[in-house]
Amino acid sequence: MSDEVTLARPRAKTREGTVVSNKMDKTAVVSVARRVRHGKYLKTVVRHKHYMVHDENNECRPGDRVVIAETRPMSRHKRWRLSRIVEQAVQFGGIEAAAPAGDAQ
């Protein structure tokens, strides 16, 4: 009897962040903030990191809150893909404000 062991692929990492730029074709820059405790002063500090994200349909805009997932390398800098848009940024009069993605206006 041969027992075949099927190894499940580990679940992809996900992060939630805000779209900073979408000026490239099929690519967006997402800023992800995380809170860490400072080693010496023990104060909580917010650290930011920018991720290049693959956006196949060019559907995200600056100011949108999105969830990104880790994927295979798409290019030199892209290792993340757009998973879903949590909240879309509403633009009116040149000023951006965030509104939930499910609201129809």
Beta strands, then each sheet from edge to edge (+ up, - down):
strand 1: 14-24
strand 2: 27-37
strand 3: 44-54
strand 4: 65-70
strand 5: 80-92
strand 6: 95-100
sheet 1: 6+ 5- 3- 2+ 1- 4+
end
